[in-house]
Amino acid sequence: MGAAVVGPSAPAVAASSGAAPGGPGTHATWEPADKHGFGTAIGTGTHSPVWFTLRQGGLSEVFYPDLGTPALRSLHFVVTDARTGTASTAVPTTTRQADSRSLRYTQVSTSAGHWRLTTQYVTDAARASVVVSLRLDSLDRRTYSVFAVADPALGDDGDDDSARVGGGSLTAYDSSSALALEASGGFSARTAGYAGTRSDGALDLADGRLDSAYATAGKGDVAVTGRLHVDGRSRRTATLALGFGATRSAALAVAGRSLAQGFAAAATAYDRGWHAYLSGLSGVPAAASSLRNEYLTSVMVLAASEDKEHPGAFVASPTAPWAWGLGIKGLSQPSEAYHLVWSRDLYQIATALLAAGDKAAAGRALDFLLSTQQKSDGSFPQNSRVDGTPEWGGLQLDEIGLPLVLAWQLGRTDARTMAKVKAAADFLLSYKDKDTGLAAPWSPQERWENQAGYSPATIAAEVAGLVCAADLARRAGDTADADRWMATAKSWQAALAGWTVTTTGPYSSQAYFLRLTKDGKPDAGTTYNVGDGGPTLDQRAVVDPSFLDVVRLGLVSASDPVVQNTVKVVDDRLAVSTPYGLLWHRFTGDGYGETRTGGPWTITKPRTGTTSGRAWPIFAGERGEYELLAGDPKRAAQRLRTMADTANDGGLIAEQVWDGRAPSGTGGRRTGEGTTSATPLVWSHAQFVRLAVSLQAGTPVERPSVVSCTFLQQGC
């Protein structure tokens, strides 16, 4: 779509003057986390340090200058009919990829019988901007107007911005950065105001007319509004460029250059980058040929989740779900949580990229882990910013073991890597909690970050990490360290059942794995609060599908009777039937999810039943990997299909899906479809890719053969 041509009948530009009233506006929050699109130019280094997300309302958070820093809350469009005094926010009815081999999206909004608005989004591969193609078609021959409404949130903070209009542009800035919105033909009317007040252009348009024309607003939660030169009849198309820079002048220059280039050229360069990237990979596995688009989208989501200034730093999600997006007092940066880098998530992402054929990206992930994120004592922080700065203060021992597995998978035995591997392995051997006196493999936090104890999944990562470290050390000629680490790994594997398998639990007369034990005594009725707003339960009554890590990582056979019985227990207690197949909850009593009325999860003291964790698609992938090892590839293939079917119209897979409990079935909340949890959860896409490649290989490609050889005499 080309730029709009403004003819003689274009409305005159309304002058803007004076300061907007109503400051500082409402307290800024972030858009809900259920995104339908996520994109960035690939392979451009730092030339295009910008990422966009899409919701059904249009453009949502845009990130600049890194993937940990949102700079815009939203850009949406309002279609008005001045004759009837009506206005409608153009909420797209569909989102789709315009090219299956690119993260370029088309959104279509339709007001039945009246108008249709079509928008496309890319980023400029040569500079920090989002470029938008817009087309308005009048379906009833009436003349309409389209207004662009932008809500800045520069520097991860929407409460301290200032805005200015003039010279045909809409701009916003704070002390560290700026944005500029420009449109082909300029804006025929424009205003700056404060969000949620009478100077907010979106509210002013309720009667179909923009009466405000303010030149400045700030500091506060500001918004800028401009009318495009389109009417749906003689003038149907427009191009917008949203540019970013350190200053207003820099942002204006970026937006101007992107606009001058035009959407078609930007889209061609954007697509070309993604095409080249995918062409350099292994291709779609034959086992996933019927899910080609879903596979390619997942691979691209993984690649797009890497920060460009800090290679190897892949974030958990470009979203801010629930409490993390509401600006709750006490959170240092409400958006930060999912924009951080977790060693565990990074391991999942790196192994998936490695499986897909992007060994270089997996190597960058390991380099980030070892050279940027790892602490001087050999441990890894609970999470970090994209620059490696530790953020949350927890310690999770699986996050120390998993980087060692990744180093083994990449075959890294160089001296620099081995020094880092040694530091991490020695940390595991020497760790002792200062408060309880308990030593590893007891962990201060397990996989779900809200409990201390002996966790099967965490112990599996620790043991696998030590075995992999020992093998690397032996290859590098360090037999002394190899022997120490291997001896500890074997002793922990031998003690695994004694720490985590109960024979007196309420769910079966046979032994089964628990989520964790607080004390290493699985037959004791020790109670604990399960976390995240869930109840307090006997540890023998809490199970978790994550125990399957002991099988996937090679510590225990898939045919082990305790494993098989635990699979049955987990299915009885945690499985959810959806139209797409079975999915699973995280653990018994999980409270990490929306309320029963659809409200957001909030950070709270334990309140049984107030919030409920729903079903997680990643467990379908993990179950599929187990089923491959159990000799059931047909069922494993069904799990891949289930994961694909949970994706939304933009191809994105959520952290959680509705599970049949309230409010499922109301307000469009269909069982098996994504909640307002983090969408995309990059881990979900990593699990999908890895299962697809594993199906083709006939076995989980992540499984370190040195571990299964050590304990099961498999893969030797």
C-alpha positions in Angstrom: 0.0 0.0 0.0 1.5 3.3 -1.0 1.3 6.7 0.7 -1.9 8.6 0.6 -2.2 11.3 -2.0 -3.7 14.4 -0.5 -5.9 16.2 -3.0 -7.4 19.7 -3.0 -10.3 18.5 -0.9 -8.2 17.5 2.0 -9.3 19.3 5.2 -7.2 22.2 6.3 -4.8 21.6 9.2 -6.2 22.8 12.5 -3.8 24.9 14.5 -2.7 23.6 17.9 -1.8 26.0 20.7 -1.5 26.2 24.5 -0.9 23.7 27.2 -3.4 20.9 27.8 -5.4 20.8 31.0 -5.8 17.8 33.3 -2.2 16.9 34.2 -0.7 14.6 35.2 -3.5 12.4 33.9 -4.3 8.9 35.0 -1.7 6.5 36.4 -0.2 4.7 33.5 -0.5 0.9 33.2 0.3 -1.5 30.4 -1.9 -3.2 27.9 -3.1 -6.7 28.7 -0.6 -9.5 27.9 -2.7 -11.5 25.4 -0.9 -10.4 22.3 -1.8 -11.4 18.7 1.4 -10.3 17.1 5.1 -9.8 17.9 7.7 -8.7 15.5 11.1 -7.0 14.8 13.5 -6.9 12.0 15.9 -9.8 12.2 19.7 -9.8 11.7 20.2 -6.1 11.8 22.4 -5.7 14.8 21.6 -2.4 16.6 20.4 -0.6 13.5 16.8 -1.5 14.4 16.6 -1.7 18.2 12.8 -1.8 18.2 10.2 -4.5 18.7 6.4 -4.3 18.5 3.4 -6.2 19.9 -0.2 -6.3 18.7 -3.4 -6.8 20.5 -6.9 -6.9 19.0 -7.0 -3.2 19.6 -4.0 -2.5 17.4 -0.4 -1.7 18.2 0.4 -2.4 21.9 3.7 -2.2 23.7 6.7 -1.1 21.5 10.2 -1.7 22.9 13.1 0.7 22.5 16.1 0.8 22.9 16.2 -2.8 24.1 13.8 -5.7 24.7 13.6 -4.9 28.4 12.3 -1.4 27.9 8.8 -0.6 26.7 8.6 2.9 25.1 5.0 3.0 24.0 1.8 1.6 25.6 -0.4 1.7 22.5 -1.2 3.2 19.1 -4.8 2.6 18.0 -7.2 4.1 15.5 -10.6 5.7 15.9 -13.0 5.9 12.9 -15.5 8.7 13.1 -18.6 9.9 11.3 -19.0 13.6 12.0 -22.4 13.8 10.4 -23.9 11.3 12.9 -21.6 12.2 15.8 -20.3 8.7 16.2 -16.9 7.2 16.9 -15.6 3.7 17.0 -12.3 2.4 18.2 -11.1 0.1 15.3 -10.8 -3.2 17.1 -9.5 -5.7 14.6 -11.7 -8.8 14.1 -8.8 -10.7 12.6 -5.0 -10.8 12.9 -2.9 -12.9 10.6 0.6 -13.1 9.3 0.8 -11.5 5.9 3.7 -13.8 5.0 4.1 -17.2 6.7 7.9 -16.8 6.6 8.0 -13.3 8.2 6.6 -11.7 11.4 4.6 -9.2 9.3 1.0 -8.9 10.4 -2.2 -7.7 8.8 -5.2 -6.7 11.0 -8.7 -6.1 9.7 -11.4 -4.1 11.6 -14.9 -4.0 10.2 -18.0 -2.0 11.2 -20.6 -4.1 9.5 -22.0 -2.4 6.4 -20.2 0.8 7.1 -16.4 0.7 6.8 -13.4 -1.7 6.8 -9.9 -0.7 8.2 -6.9 -2.8 7.2 -3.5 -2.2 8.8 -0.1 -3.8 8.4 2.9 -3.6 10.7 6.7 -4.0 10.2 9.8 -2.4 11.7 12.3 -0.6 9.5 15.3 -2.9 9.2 17.6 0.1 8.9 16.4 2.3 11.8 14.5 2.4 15.1 10.9 2.7 13.8 7.6 0.9 13.3 6.1 1.5 9.9 2.3 1.1 9.5 0.3 0.8 6.3 -3.4 1.8 6.7 -6.3 1.5 4.3 -9.9 2.6 5.0 -12.7 1.5 2.7 -16.2 3.0 3.0 -18.7 0.2 2.5 -21.8 2.5 2.5 -20.3 5.4 0.5 -20.3 7.7 3.5 -17.2 9.8 4.3 -15.3 8.8 7.4 -12.3 10.1 9.3 -9.5 8.1 11.0 -7.6 9.3 14.0 -4.4 7.9 15.3 -4.1 7.9 19.1 -0.7 7.2 20.6 0.0 6.6 24.4 3.7 6.9 25.0 5.5 5.2 27.9 9.1 6.1 27.3 11.8 4.5 29.4 9.4 1.9 30.8 7.4 4.6 32.6 4.3 6.2 31.3 3.9 8.7 34.1 6.8 11.1 33.3 6.4 11.9 29.6 5.8 15.2 27.9 4.2 15.7 24.5 4.3 18.3 21.8 2.6 18.7 18.4 3.8 20.8 15.6 5.3 20.8 12.1 3.0 18.0 11.1 4.3 15.6 13.7 3.2 14.2 17.1 6.1 13.8 19.6 6.7 12.7 23.1 9.8 12.7 25.2 11.3 12.1 28.7 14.7 12.6 30.1 16.2 9.6 28.2 14.4 9.1 24.9 11.7 10.3 22.6 9.3 9.2 19.9 7.8 10.8 16.9 4.7 9.8 14.9 4.5 11.0 11.3 1.9 10.3 8.6 1.9 10.6 4.8 0.4 14.0 4.1 0.7 15.0 7.8 -2.2 15.3 10.2 -5.2 17.5 9.4 -5.9 18.0 13.1 -3.8 17.2 16.1 -3.6 17.6 19.8 -1.7 16.7 22.9 -3.4 15.8 26.2 -3.4 13.8 29.4 -4.7 10.2 29.3 -8.0 9.7 31.0 -8.9 13.4 31.2 -11.0 15.8 29.1 -7.8 16.7 27.1 -7.4 13.1 26.0 -8.0 12.9 22.3 -9.6 9.4 22.5 -12.2 10.7 25.0 -12.7 13.9 23.0 -13.7 11.9 19.9 -16.7 10.3 21.6 -19.0 12.6 19.6 -17.1 12.0 16.4 -15.3 15.3 16.5 -11.9 16.4 17.8 -12.6 19.7 19.6 -9.2 19.9 21.4 -6.2 21.4 19.8 -3.5 21.6 22.5 0.2 22.0 21.6 1.8 20.6 24.7 1.2 18.3 27.7 3.5 17.0 30.4 4.9 15.8 32.6 2.5 12.9 33.2 0.6 10.2 31.4 0.2 11.9 28.1 -1.4 11.0 24.8 -1.2 12.5 21.3 -3.9 12.4 18.6 -3.9 13.2 14.9 -6.4 12.9 12.0 -5.1 11.2 9.0 -5.7 12.3 5.4 -8.1 9.5 4.6 -11.9 9.5 4.2 -12.6 5.9 2.9 -13.6 7.1 -0.5 -11.4 9.4 -2.6 -8.5 9.0 -0.1 -8.2 5.5 1.3 -4.5 4.9 2.2 -1.9 6.3 4.5 1.5 5.3 5.8 2.6 6.1 9.4 6.1 5.9 10.9 6.7 5.7 14.6 10.3 6.7 15.2 12.5 6.5 18.3 15.6 8.3 19.4 17.5 9.7 22.3 16.0 13.2 21.6 13.0 14.7 19.8 15.1 15.7 16.9 16.6 12.3 16.6 13.2 10.6 16.7 11.8 13.0 14.1 14.7 12.3 11.8 14.1 8.5 12.1 10.4 8.8 11.5 10.9 11.1 8.6 13.4 8.8 6.9 11.2 5.7 7.4 8.2 7.6 6.0 10.1 8.8 3.0 11.2 5.2 2.3 7.5 4.1 2.4 5.8 1.0 3.6 6.5 -1.2 0.6 10.2 -0.8 0.8 10.2 -1.3 4.5 8.1 -4.5 4.2 10.4 -5.9 1.5 13.5 -5.5 3.6 11.8 -6.8 6.7 10.5 -9.9 4.9 13.9 -10.5 3.2 15.6 -10.6 6.5 13.2 -13.2 7.9 13.3 -15.3 4.7 17.1 -15.3 4.8 17.1 -16.3 8.5 14.7 -19.3 8.0 16.6 -20.4 4.9 19.7 -20.8 7.0 18.0 -23.3 9.4 17.3 -27.0 9.1 13.8 -26.6 7.6 10.5 -27.8 8.9 10.7 -31.3 10.2 8.7 -33.8 8.1 6.9 -34.8 11.3 5.5 -31.3 11.5 4.8 -30.8 7.8 1.0 -30.4 8.5 1.9 -27.7 11.0 4.4 -25.8 8.8 3.1 -22.3 9.6 2.9 -22.9 13.3 6.5 -24.3 13.3 7.9 -21.4 11.4 6.1 -18.8 13.6 7.5 -20.5 16.7 11.0 -20.4 15.4 10.7 -16.7 14.5 9.2 -15.9 17.9 12.3 -17.5 19.5 14.6 -15.5 17.3 12.7 -12.2 17.8 13.0 -12.6 21.6 16.7 -11.9 21.6 17.9 -8.4 22.5 20.0 -6.8 19.9 22.4 -4.7 22.0 23.1 -7.7 24.3 23.3 -10.8 22.1 22.2 -14.0 23.7 19.8 -12.3 26.1 16.4 -13.8 25.2 13.5 -12.5 27.4 10.7 -14.7 28.7 8.0 -12.7 27.0 7.4 -9.3 25.5 4.4 -8.8 27.7 3.4 -7.6 31.2 0.6 -9.8 32.5 -1.7 -9.1 35.5 0.1 -7.6 38.5 3.2 -6.9 36.4 1.3 -4.5 34.2 -0.9 -2.7 36.7 1.7 -0.6 38.4 1.1 -2.1 41.8 2.9 -0.3 44.6 6.0 -2.1 45.7 7.0 -3.3 42.3 10.1 -1.4 41.2 9.1 -1.6 37.5 5.7 -3.1 36.9 6.6 -4.2 33.4 9.9 -5.8 34.3 9.1 -9.4 35.2 8.6 -11.1 31.9 11.1 -8.8 30.1 13.8 -10.3 32.2 16.2 -13.1 31.3 15.9 -16.4 33.3 18.6 -19.0 33.0 15.9 -21.7 32.9 13.9 -20.1 30.1 17.0 -19.3 28.2 18.0 -22.9 28.3 14.6 -23.9 26.9 14.9 -21.3 24.1 18.5 -22.2 23.3 17.9 -25.9 23.1 14.9 -25.3 20.7 17.0 -23.0 18.5 19.8 -25.6 18.5 17.2 -28.2 17.4 16.0 -25.9 14.7 19.5 -25.5 13.3 20.5 -22.2 14.8 23.6 -23.3 16.6 25.0 -19.7 16.6 22.0 -18.4 18.6 22.4 -21.2 21.1 26.1 -20.3 21.4 25.2 -16.7 22.0 22.8 -17.8 24.7 25.6 -19.8 26.4 28.0 -16.9 26.1 25.5 -14.6 27.7 24.9 -17.1 30.6 28.6 -17.6 31.3 30.2 -14.3 30.4 27.4 -11.8 31.3 24.9 -13.4 33.7 27.0 -15.8 35.9 28.0 -14.5 39.3 31.6 -14.5 40.6 30.7 -17.4 43.0 29.6 -19.6 40.0 25.9 -19.3 40.6 23.3 -17.6 38.4 20.8 -15.0 39.5 17.1 -15.8 39.6 16.9 -13.5 36.6 18.6 -10.5 35.2 18.0 -7.5 32.9 19.1 -7.9 29.3 22.5 -6.4 30.2 23.0 -9.1 32.8 22.3 -7.0 35.9 20.7 -9.3 38.5 17.1 -8.3 39.3 15.3 -10.6 41.7 17.1 -12.0 44.6 16.1 -15.7 44.6 18.4 -18.7 44.0 17.2 -21.7 41.9 19.6 -24.6 41.6 18.1 -25.9 38.4 19.2 -22.6 36.8 22.8 -23.5 37.7 22.6 -27.1 36.4 20.9 -26.3 33.0 23.7 -24.0 31.6 26.1 -26.9 32.2 23.8 -29.2 30.1 23.7 -26.5 27.4 27.5 -26.3 27.4 27.7 -30.0 26.9 25.1 -29.9 24.1 27.3 -27.4 22.3 30.5 -29.4 23.0 32.3 -26.4 24.5 35.6 -27.4 26.2 37.6 -24.3 25.6 39.5 -22.9 28.7 37.2 -19.9 29.2 34.0 -22.1 29.1 35.5 -24.7 31.4 36.5 -22.2 34.0 32.8 -21.1 34.1 31.6 -24.7 34.1 33.9 -25.5 37.0 32.7 -22.5 39.0 29.0 -23.5 38.5 29.6 -27.2 39.3 31.6 -26.5 42.4 28.9 -24.1 43.6 26.4 -27.0 43.4 28.7 -29.3 45.4 29.4 -26.7 48.1 26.0 -25.0 48.4 24.5 -25.0 51.9 21.5 -22.8 52.9 22.6 -20.4 55.6 19.2 -20.4 57.3 18.2 -24.1 57.2 21.6 -25.7 56.9 20.3 -27.8 54.1 22.6 -28.5 51.2 22.1 -29.1 47.5 20.2 -30.7 45.9 17.7 -29.0 48.2 17.0 -25.7 46.5 15.8 -22.4 47.9 13.5 -22.1 45.0 12.3 -24.7 42.5 11.0 -24.5 38.9 8.0 -22.4 39.8 9.9 -20.0 42.0 7.7 -20.0 45.0 8.9 -22.9 47.1 12.1 -24.3 48.7 12.7 -28.1 48.9 13.7 -31.3 47.2 12.1 -31.0 43.8 12.4 -33.9 41.2 12.7 -31.4 38.3 15.3 -29.3 40.1 17.3 -32.4 41.1 17.2 -33.7 37.5 18.7 -30.4 36.3 21.4 -30.5 39.0 22.3 -34.1 38.3 22.3 -33.8 34.5 24.4 -30.6 34.8 27.0 -32.3 37.0 27.2 -35.3 34.6 27.6 -33.1 31.6 30.2 -31.0 33.4 32.1 -34.1 34.3 32.1 -35.3 30.7 33.4 -31.9 29.5 36.1 -31.9 32.1 37.2 -35.3 31.2 37.5 -34.3 27.6 39.5 -31.3 28.6 41.9 -33.5 30.6 40.6 -32.6 34.1 39.9 -36.0 35.6 40.0 -34.9 39.2 37.1 -32.5 38.9 35.3 -34.9 36.6 35.4 -37.7 39.2 34.2 -35.4 42.0 31.2 -34.1 40.0 30.3 -37.5 38.7 30.4 -39.1 42.2 28.1 -36.4 43.5 25.7 -36.8 40.6 25.5 -40.5 41.1 24.8 -40.2 44.8 22.0 -37.7 44.2 20.4 -39.8 41.5 20.5 -42.8 43.9 18.8 -40.7 46.6 16.2 -39.1 44.3 13.3 -41.5 45.2 14.1 -41.3 48.9 13.7 -37.5 48.8 10.7 -37.1 46.5 8.6 -40.4 46.1 5.9 -41.0 48.6 4.3 -44.4 49.5 1.7 -43.0 51.9 0.1 -40.3 49.7 -3.7 -39.9 49.3 -3.8 -40.3 45.6 -2.6 -43.9 45.1 -1.7 -47.0 47.1 1.4 -47.2 44.9 4.4 -44.9 45.0 4.4 -41.6 43.1 6.6 -38.5 42.7 5.6 -35.4 44.6 6.0 -31.8 43.4 8.6 -31.4 46.2 9.2 -32.2 49.8 10.2 -29.6 52.3 12.3 -31.9 54.3 13.3 -34.8 52.2 10.8 -37.0 53.9 8.1 -37.8 51.3 6.1 -40.1 53.6 5.8 -37.4 56.3 2.6 -35.2 56.4 4.5 -31.9 56.3 2.3 -29.0 55.2 3.2 -25.9 53.2 1.5 -23.2 51.3 1.8 -24.0 47.6 2.3 -20.3 46.7 0.9 -17.7 44.3 -2.4 -17.4 46.2 -3.0 -21.1 46.5 -3.9 -23.2 49.6 -1.8 -24.9 52.4 -1.6 -28.6 51.8 0.0 -31.8 52.9 3.1 -32.2 50.7 1.9 -35.7 49.8 -1.1 -34.2 48.2 0.8 -31.9 45.8 1.9 -33.3 42.4 3.4 -31.6 39.4 3.9 -32.7 35.7 7.4 -31.3 35.9 8.6 -34.6 37.6 9.0 -35.9 34.0 12.3 -34.0 33.8 13.8 -37.0 35.6 12.9 -39.0 32.5 13.6 -36.5 29.8 17.1 -35.6 31.2 18.0 -39.3 31.5 18.0 -40.1 35.3 15.0 -42.5 35.3 13.6 -44.8 32.7 10.2 -44.0 31.1 9.2 -47.6 31.9 9.9 -47.2 35.6 6.8 -48.2 37.6 6.9 -45.1 39.8 7.1 -42.9 36.8 4.2 -44.7 35.1 2.1 -44.5 38.3 2.9 -40.8 38.7 1.7 -40.1 35.1 -1.7 -41.6 36.1 -1.8 -39.6 39.3 -1.0 -36.4 37.5 -3.6 -37.1 34.9 -6.2 -37.8 37.5 -5.4 -34.6 39.5 -4.2 -32.1 37.0 -5.3 -33.0 33.4 -7.8 -30.7 31.7 -9.9 -31.9 28.7 -10.1 -29.2 26.0 -11.4 -29.3 22.4 -7.8 -29.6 21.3 -6.7 -32.4 23.6 -5.4 -32.8 27.1 -3.5 -30.1 28.9 -2.3 -29.8 32.5 -2.2 -27.5 35.5 1.2 -26.7 37.0 0.6 -28.3 40.4 -2.1 -29.1 42.9 -3.8 -25.9 44.2 -2.0 -23.5 41.8 -3.3 -20.0 42.3 -1.2 -18.2 39.5 -3.9 -17.1 37.1 -7.1 -15.0 36.8 -9.9 -14.8 39.3 -13.1 -16.7 38.8 -14.6 -13.4 37.4 -11.7 -12.9 35.0 -9.8 -10.3 37.0 -6.0 -10.3 37.1 -3.8 -12.3 39.4 -2.3 -10.0 41.9 0.5 -10.4 44.5 -1.4 -11.5 47.6 -1.2 -13.4 50.7 -2.5 -17.0 50.5 -6.2 -16.9 49.7 -7.6 -20.3 48.7 -9.7 -20.1 45.5 -9.3 -16.4 44.9 -7.2 -16.9 41.8 -6.7 -20.0 39.8 -3.8 -21.2 37.7 -5.2 -22.5 34.4 -3.7 -25.1 32.0 -0.2 -24.7 30.5 0.5 -25.7 26.9 4.2 -26.5 27.7 3.1 -29.6 29.5 1.6 -31.1 26.3 5.1 -30.7 24.8 6.8 -32.2 27.8 4.3 -35.1 27.9 5.0 -35.7 24.2 8.8 -36.0 24.8 8.1 -38.5 27.5 5.8 -40.5 25.2 8.5 -40.7 22.6 10.7 -42.3 25.2 7.8 -44.5 26.3 7.4 -45.8 22.7 4.2 -43.9 21.8 5.1 -41.5 18.9 1.5 -41.4 17.7 0.3 -39.9 21.0 3.4 -37.6 21.1 2.4 -36.2 17.6 -1.1 -35.5 19.0 0.5 -33.4 21.7 2.2 -31.3 19.1 -1.2 -30.7 17.4 -2.7 -29.8 20.7 -0.1 -27.1 21.3 -0.6 -25.7 17.8 -4.4 -25.6 18.2 -4.1 -23.4 21.3 -2.4 -20.7 19.3 -4.4 -17.5 18.5 -5.0 -16.1 15.1 -1.6 -14.5 15.1 0.0 -17.8 15.7 1.1 -17.0 19.3 1.0 -19.6 22.1 0.0 -18.4 25.6 1.5 -19.3 29.0 -2.0 -20.5 30.1 -5.3 -21.4 28.5 -8.8 -21.5 29.9 -9.5 -24.8 31.6 -13.3 -25.0 31.8 -13.5 -23.4 35.2 -15.2 -20.0 35.6 -15.0 -17.7 33.8 -14.5 -20.1 30.9 -17.4 -20.0 28.5 -18.2 -16.3 29.1 -17.1 -13.3 27.2 -15.4 -15.3 24.4 -13.3 -17.3 26.9 -13.2 -20.7 25.2 -11.7 -23.7 26.9 -8.3 -24.4 25.4 -7.8 -20.9 24.2 -5.3 -18.4 25.7 -6.1 -16.5 28.9 -4.7 -13.0 29.4 -1.4 -14.6 30.6 1.9 -13.9 28.8 1.3 -14.4 25.1 3.6 -15.3 23.6 5.4 -17.2 26.3 8.6 -17.8 24.5 9.1 -21.1 26.5 5.8 -22.3 25.0 7.2 -21.8 21.4 10.5 -23.4 22.4 8.7 -26.5 23.6 6.7 -26.7 20.4 9.8 -26.5 18.2 11.7 -29.0 20.3 8.9 -31.5 20.2 8.5 -31.1 16.5 12.2 -31.9 15.9 12.1 -34.7 18.5 9.2 -36.4 16.6 11.3 -36.4 13.5 14.3 -37.8 15.4 12.2 -40.4 17.2 13.6 -39.3 20.6 13.9 -36.1 22.6 16.7 -34.2 21.0 17.4 -32.3 24.3 18.2 -35.4 26.2 21.9 -35.5 27.0 23.1 -39.0 26.0 25.9 -38.9 28.5 23.3 -38.7 31.3 21.1 -41.5 30.0 24.2 -43.6 29.3 25.4 -43.1 32.9 22.2 -44.1 34.6 20.2 -46.1 32.0 22.8 -47.5 29.7 20.9 -45.8 26.9 22.4 -43.6 24.2 25.9 -44.8 24.8 
